[in-house]
Amino acid sequence: MLESSNIINFNGLANSSSYHTFLLDEERGRLYVGAKDHIFSFNLVNIKEYQKIVWPVSHSRRDECKWAGKDILRECANFIKVLKAYNQTHLYACGTGAFHPVCTYIEVGSHPEDNIFRMEDSHFENGRGKSPYDPKLLTASLLVDGELYSGTAADFMGRDFAIFRTLGHHHPIRTEQHDSRWLN
């Protein structure tokens, strides 16, 4: 494909990496990608046409992470692990937040022609039970009827894995703490 020039590469940005979280929005013709300290919105017709949101951690969070013995380049950043369609106008995104998981809403507009892609700056939520603390850990999540179901690590050390139900009208719940039988 490379030899026939039928493929376009996106090599990323110099200050980002870990392009592991994807959300396809066929209605808007967009591919949303979560990475280290960034969320991208790619045009499906022309991948070179993209928008980005820069979402790094604060210097104090990065310093706390470093003091906890973590690698400042590979772990002490905001690795986006959850990217879901929340409703017709917003996405829901969560990141590791340098071992302090954090979530927010991303406005994408009501119609494809709106071309909106911005973070709701005033509305950040604790991401515990939604995103892992450690960027090396995997997570799985599903947003159904306004409720987020996540299978992720629930603690800083990555020893307590659980399935959580958060958001929505019901109280948050989780599987039993430190009971691996739930996940077998």
Residue frames as qw, qx, qy, qz and C-alpha x, y, z in Angstrom:
[[0.000, 0.886, 0.464, 0.000, 0.00, 0.00, 0.00],
 [0.315, -0.767, 0.102, 0.550, 2.86, 2.37, 0.76],
 [0.391, -0.137, 0.600, 0.684, 4.42, 1.77, -2.66],
 [0.168, 0.545, 0.691, 0.445, 1.13, 2.51, -4.45],
 [0.029, 0.110, -0.140, 0.984, 0.63, 5.75, -2.48],
 [0.462, -0.471, -0.577, -0.481, -2.82, 4.58, -1.38],
 [0.626, -0.570, -0.468, 0.253, -2.06, 5.17, 2.27],
 [0.049, 0.791, -0.170, 0.586, -1.43, 8.28, 4.31],
 [0.638, -0.169, -0.584, 0.473, 0.66, 8.00, 7.46],
 [0.303, -0.871, 0.038, -0.386, 0.15, 9.97, 10.63],
 [0.656, 0.220, -0.545, 0.473, 3.44, 9.83, 12.48],
 [0.530, -0.671, -0.447, 0.262, 2.15, 11.66, 15.51],
 [0.007, -0.954, 0.101, -0.282, 3.51, 14.69, 17.27],
 [0.454, 0.469, -0.584, 0.482, 6.95, 15.13, 18.79],
 [0.152, -0.308, 0.608, -0.716, 5.49, 15.57, 22.30],
 [0.786, -0.054, 0.233, -0.569, 2.89, 12.79, 22.18],
 [0.216, 0.244, -0.936, -0.137, 2.76, 9.00, 21.88],
 [0.162, 0.140, 0.913, -0.347, 0.64, 6.02, 22.93],
 [0.489, 0.116, -0.251, -0.827, -2.12, 6.24, 20.33],
 [0.055, -0.005, -0.996, 0.067, -4.16, 3.38, 21.80],
 [0.237, 0.466, 0.697, -0.491, -7.71, 4.65, 22.37],
 [0.025, -0.044, -0.579, -0.814, -10.04, 5.02, 19.39],
 [0.353, 0.504, 0.634, -0.468, -13.64, 6.06, 18.78],
 [0.147, 0.157, 0.657, 0.723, -15.17, 6.03, 15.30],
 [0.284, 0.558, 0.428, -0.652, -17.96, 8.54, 14.63],
 [0.352, 0.247, 0.721, 0.544, -19.29, 7.72, 11.17],
 [0.103, 0.848, 0.518, -0.042, -22.13, 10.27, 11.44],
 [0.094, -0.938, 0.093, 0.319, -19.65, 13.14, 11.76],
 [0.780, 0.568, -0.149, 0.216, -17.01, 11.47, 9.58],
 [0.078, -0.813, 0.484, -0.314, -14.46, 11.60, 12.41],
 [0.843, -0.079, -0.475, 0.240, -12.03, 9.28, 14.12],
 [0.352, -0.850, 0.242, -0.308, -11.22, 10.31, 17.70],
 [0.806, 0.162, -0.459, 0.336, -7.89, 9.11, 19.07],
 [0.538, -0.832, 0.108, -0.086, -6.66, 9.28, 22.65],
 [0.729, 0.395, -0.344, 0.440, -2.92, 9.53, 23.22],
 [0.570, -0.336, -0.347, 0.665, -0.38, 10.80, 25.72],
 [0.142, -0.467, -0.185, 0.853, -1.53, 14.31, 26.75],
 [0.222, 0.219, -0.375, -0.873, -3.66, 14.68, 23.58],
 [0.541, 0.417, 0.708, -0.179, -7.02, 13.83, 22.03],
 [0.031, -0.221, 0.548, 0.806, -7.26, 14.03, 18.24],
 [0.602, 0.525, 0.464, -0.383, -10.22, 14.36, 15.90],
 [0.236, -0.230, 0.693, 0.642, -9.31, 13.13, 12.41],
 [0.609, 0.432, -0.069, -0.662, -11.36, 13.74, 9.27],
 [0.766, 0.023, 0.642, 0.024, -12.15, 10.32, 7.73],
 [0.679, 0.717, 0.155, 0.030, -12.00, 11.71, 4.20],
 [0.482, 0.696, -0.317, 0.428, -8.64, 13.44, 4.65],
 [0.795, -0.436, -0.318, 0.279, -6.67, 12.10, 7.61],
 [0.489, 0.159, -0.133, 0.847, -4.21, 15.01, 7.34],
 [0.240, -0.533, -0.079, -0.808, -7.04, 17.31, 8.38],
 [0.592, -0.394, -0.671, 0.209, -7.30, 16.99, 12.14],
 [0.272, -0.784, 0.115, -0.546, -7.99, 18.92, 15.31],
 [0.623, -0.020, -0.670, 0.404, -6.38, 18.31, 18.67],
 [0.502, -0.809, -0.018, -0.306, -6.97, 18.98, 22.32],
 [0.432, 0.386, -0.640, 0.505, -3.89, 19.21, 24.50],
 [0.711, -0.594, -0.103, -0.362, -4.65, 17.74, 27.93],
 [0.522, 0.319, -0.652, 0.448, -1.48, 17.42, 30.01],
 [0.612, -0.599, -0.469, 0.218, -1.23, 17.06, 33.78],
 [0.147, -0.972, 0.098, -0.157, -0.23, 19.95, 36.00],
 [0.385, 0.601, -0.594, 0.370, 3.40, 20.37, 37.02],
 [0.430, -0.447, 0.586, -0.522, 2.48, 19.52, 40.62],
 [0.940, 0.038, 0.190, -0.280, 0.81, 16.22, 39.56],
 [0.772, 0.511, -0.346, 0.148, 3.84, 15.37, 37.40],
 [0.075, 0.610, -0.627, 0.478, 6.17, 16.10, 40.35],
 [0.708, -0.288, 0.447, -0.465, 4.06, 13.97, 42.73],
 [0.960, 0.252, -0.032, -0.118, 4.23, 11.11, 40.23],
 [0.546, 0.601, -0.488, 0.319, 8.01, 11.47, 39.93],
 [0.231, -0.543, 0.608, -0.531, 8.42, 11.56, 43.73],
 [0.872, -0.116, 0.302, -0.367, 6.41, 8.31, 43.91],
 [0.493, -0.365, 0.744, 0.265, 9.19, 6.68, 41.89],
 [0.706, 0.535, 0.464, -0.022, 7.49, 6.63, 38.51],
 [0.519, 0.054, 0.415, 0.745, 9.18, 7.35, 35.18],
 [0.100, 0.593, 0.163, -0.782, 8.53, 10.99, 34.31],
 [0.232, 0.338, -0.538, -0.737, 8.46, 10.38, 30.53],
 [0.294, -0.036, -0.900, -0.319, 6.70, 7.00, 30.37],
 [0.290, -0.453, -0.830, 0.144, 4.25, 7.23, 33.26],
 [0.153, -0.532, -0.398, 0.732, 3.89, 10.79, 34.60],
 [0.129, 0.035, -0.387, -0.912, 1.55, 12.15, 31.95],
 [0.602, 0.249, 0.408, -0.640, -2.14, 11.98, 31.07],
 [0.002, 0.086, -0.902, -0.423, -2.60, 8.87, 28.95],
 [0.617, 0.073, -0.009, -0.784, -6.13, 8.85, 27.51],
 [0.101, -0.078, 0.991, -0.043, -7.71, 5.45, 28.28],
 [0.258, 0.540, 0.778, -0.190, -11.46, 6.09, 27.88],
 [0.132, 0.229, -0.282, -0.922, -13.11, 7.84, 24.93],
 [0.162, 0.403, 0.901, -0.006, -16.85, 7.30, 24.55],
 [0.155, -0.407, -0.393, -0.810, -19.81, 8.98, 22.85],
 [0.024, 0.164, 0.683, -0.712, -21.75, 10.47, 25.78],
 [0.396, 0.640, 0.535, -0.384, -24.69, 12.03, 23.90],
 [0.587, 0.700, 0.343, 0.217, -25.40, 13.81, 20.58],
 [0.177, 0.951, -0.093, 0.234, -23.13, 16.74, 21.43],
 [0.271, -0.788, 0.523, -0.177, -20.41, 15.40, 23.76],
 [0.762, 0.186, -0.602, 0.148, -17.79, 12.71, 24.23],
 [0.678, -0.708, 0.158, -0.116, -16.67, 11.44, 27.62],
 [0.659, 0.517, -0.452, 0.308, -12.91, 11.11, 28.08],
 [0.707, -0.690, 0.150, -0.012, -10.74, 9.83, 30.92],
 [0.580, 0.604, -0.470, 0.280, -7.00, 9.69, 31.37],
 [0.775, -0.182, -0.474, 0.376, -4.46, 8.40, 33.85],
 [0.191, -0.931, -0.017, -0.311, -3.60, 11.93, 35.04],
 [0.287, 0.557, -0.639, 0.448, -0.09, 10.95, 36.23],
 [0.375, -0.134, -0.871, 0.289, -1.55, 8.30, 38.59],
 [0.190, 0.337, 0.501, -0.774, -4.53, 10.55, 39.51],
 [0.195, 0.370, 0.796, 0.437, -7.22, 9.46, 36.99],
 [0.158, 0.441, 0.183, -0.864, -9.35, 12.31, 35.68],
 [0.306, 0.460, 0.777, 0.302, -12.36, 12.58, 33.34],
 [0.125, 0.442, 0.057, -0.886, -14.08, 15.35, 31.41],
 [0.577, 0.612, 0.530, -0.108, -16.51, 16.06, 28.59],
 [0.262, -0.189, 0.484, 0.813, -15.51, 16.98, 25.04],
 [0.474, 0.626, 0.293, -0.546, -17.96, 19.09, 23.03],
 [0.379, -0.022, 0.732, 0.566, -18.30, 17.94, 19.40],
 [0.296, 0.175, -0.215, -0.914, -21.42, 19.84, 18.32],
 [0.663, 0.246, 0.513, -0.487, -24.86, 18.72, 17.22],
 [0.787, 0.591, 0.113, -0.138, -24.18, 18.38, 13.49],
 [0.838, 0.038, 0.208, 0.503, -21.19, 17.25, 11.41],
 [0.391, 0.685, 0.134, 0.600, -20.85, 20.72, 9.87],
 [0.424, -0.903, -0.065, -0.034, -20.50, 22.33, 13.32],
 [0.672, 0.457, -0.341, 0.473, -16.79, 21.38, 13.32],
 [0.406, -0.769, 0.273, -0.411, -16.59, 21.77, 17.13],
 [0.862, -0.029, -0.435, 0.257, -13.95, 19.97, 19.16],
 [0.041, 0.610, -0.397, 0.684, -13.23, 21.46, 22.59],
 [0.443, -0.166, -0.791, 0.389, -12.89, 20.39, 26.19],
 [0.419, -0.797, -0.292, -0.324, -15.34, 21.45, 28.87],
 [0.370, 0.461, -0.492, 0.639, -12.67, 23.24, 30.95],
 [0.344, -0.454, 0.363, -0.738, -14.79, 23.79, 34.01],
 [0.881, -0.179, 0.108, -0.426, -16.00, 20.22, 34.46],
 [0.410, 0.403, -0.812, 0.103, -13.37, 17.69, 35.55],
 [0.855, -0.370, 0.007, -0.363, -14.27, 14.57, 37.51],
 [0.436, -0.498, 0.748, -0.051, -12.34, 12.04, 39.54],
 [0.661, 0.367, -0.529, -0.385, -11.53, 9.16, 37.18],
 [0.193, -0.281, 0.906, -0.249, -11.08, 6.47, 39.82],
 [0.540, 0.243, 0.767, -0.246, -12.97, 3.38, 38.70],
 [0.609, 0.729, 0.140, -0.279, -13.15, 4.72, 35.16],
 [0.572, 0.714, -0.381, 0.132, -9.50, 4.83, 34.07],
 [0.872, -0.212, -0.249, 0.366, -6.48, 2.95, 35.40],
 [0.345, -0.887, 0.143, 0.273, -3.83, 4.84, 37.34],
 [0.482, -0.426, 0.604, 0.470, -0.98, 3.22, 35.44],
 [0.500, 0.590, -0.268, -0.574, -0.71, 3.81, 31.67],
 [0.126, 0.325, -0.916, -0.199, 0.67, 0.29, 31.18],
 [0.314, 0.194, 0.872, -0.321, -2.54, -1.30, 32.48],
 [0.114, -0.245, -0.709, -0.652, -5.39, -2.12, 30.15],
 [0.313, 0.260, 0.528, -0.745, -8.98, -1.04, 30.68],
 [0.021, -0.327, -0.801, -0.501, -12.29, -1.85, 29.04],
 [0.166, 0.344, 0.444, -0.811, -15.33, 0.39, 29.18],
 [0.013, 0.430, 0.759, 0.489, -18.79, 0.76, 27.72],
 [0.171, 0.145, 0.268, -0.937, -21.22, 3.68, 27.99],
 [0.152, -0.377, -0.851, -0.334, -24.86, 2.56, 27.96],
 [0.289, -0.767, -0.506, -0.268, -27.84, 4.82, 28.66],
 [0.104, -0.863, 0.167, -0.466, -25.64, 7.39, 30.37],
 [0.764, -0.577, 0.284, -0.043, -23.94, 4.84, 32.63],
 [0.388, 0.680, -0.622, 0.018, -20.26, 3.98, 32.28],
 [0.958, -0.253, 0.132, -0.022, -19.24, 0.38, 32.91],
 [0.300, 0.777, -0.543, 0.102, -15.47, -0.02, 33.31],
 [0.958, -0.217, -0.060, 0.178, -13.19, -2.94, 34.00],
 [0.355, 0.756, -0.312, 0.452, -10.01, -1.41, 35.38],
 [0.556, -0.056, -0.578, 0.595, -7.53, -1.25, 38.22],
 [0.338, -0.840, -0.354, -0.236, -9.01, 0.47, 41.25],
 [0.593, -0.757, 0.033, 0.272, -5.82, 1.28, 43.09],
 [0.073, 0.906, -0.380, -0.168, -2.50, 3.05, 42.62],
 [0.377, -0.466, 0.789, 0.134, -0.49, -0.19, 42.77],
 [0.587, 0.300, -0.538, -0.526, -2.63, -1.97, 40.17],
 [0.021, 0.123, -0.972, 0.198, -3.47, -4.89, 42.46],
 [0.337, 0.381, 0.707, -0.492, -7.24, -4.45, 42.84],
 [0.110, -0.021, -0.632, -0.766, -9.07, -5.00, 39.56],
 [0.277, 0.406, 0.716, -0.496, -12.80, -4.49, 39.45],
 [0.069, 0.461, 0.637, 0.614, -15.81, -3.79, 37.28],
 [0.018, -0.337, -0.379, 0.862, -17.48, -0.45, 38.05],
 [0.108, 0.702, 0.598, 0.372, -20.75, 1.24, 37.15],
 [0.224, -0.418, -0.201, 0.857, -20.49, 5.03, 37.34],
 [0.134, -0.010, -0.307, -0.942, -22.22, 8.10, 35.90],
 [0.361, -0.366, -0.743, -0.429, -25.97, 8.02, 35.33],
 [0.491, -0.558, -0.043, -0.668, -28.78, 8.19, 37.87],
 [0.896, -0.335, -0.290, 0.006, -27.85, 5.15, 39.97],
 [0.478, -0.798, 0.364, 0.050, -25.32, 5.07, 42.76],
 [0.418, 0.609, -0.672, -0.049, -21.85, 3.95, 41.65],
 [0.904, -0.291, 0.276, -0.147, -21.14, 0.28, 42.34],
 [0.283, 0.627, -0.721, -0.083, -18.25, -2.12, 41.89],
 [0.862, -0.040, -0.504, -0.031, -17.45, -5.79, 42.17],
 [0.767, -0.631, -0.054, 0.102, -16.13, -7.07, 45.49],
 [0.041, 0.889, -0.451, 0.059, -12.77, -5.64, 46.48],
 [0.068, -0.553, 0.830, -0.015, -9.77, -7.98, 45.99],
 [0.734, 0.095, 0.631, -0.234, -12.02, -10.86, 44.87],
 [0.064, 0.412, -0.687, -0.595, -10.52, -12.20, 41.64],
 [0.321, 0.249, 0.914, -0.001, -13.28, -14.81, 41.31],
 [0.375, 0.715, 0.304, -0.506, -15.51, -12.09, 39.86],
 [0.315, 0.741, -0.380, -0.456, -13.21, -11.76, 36.87],
 [0.240, -0.264, 0.914, 0.193, -12.49, -15.46, 36.28]]
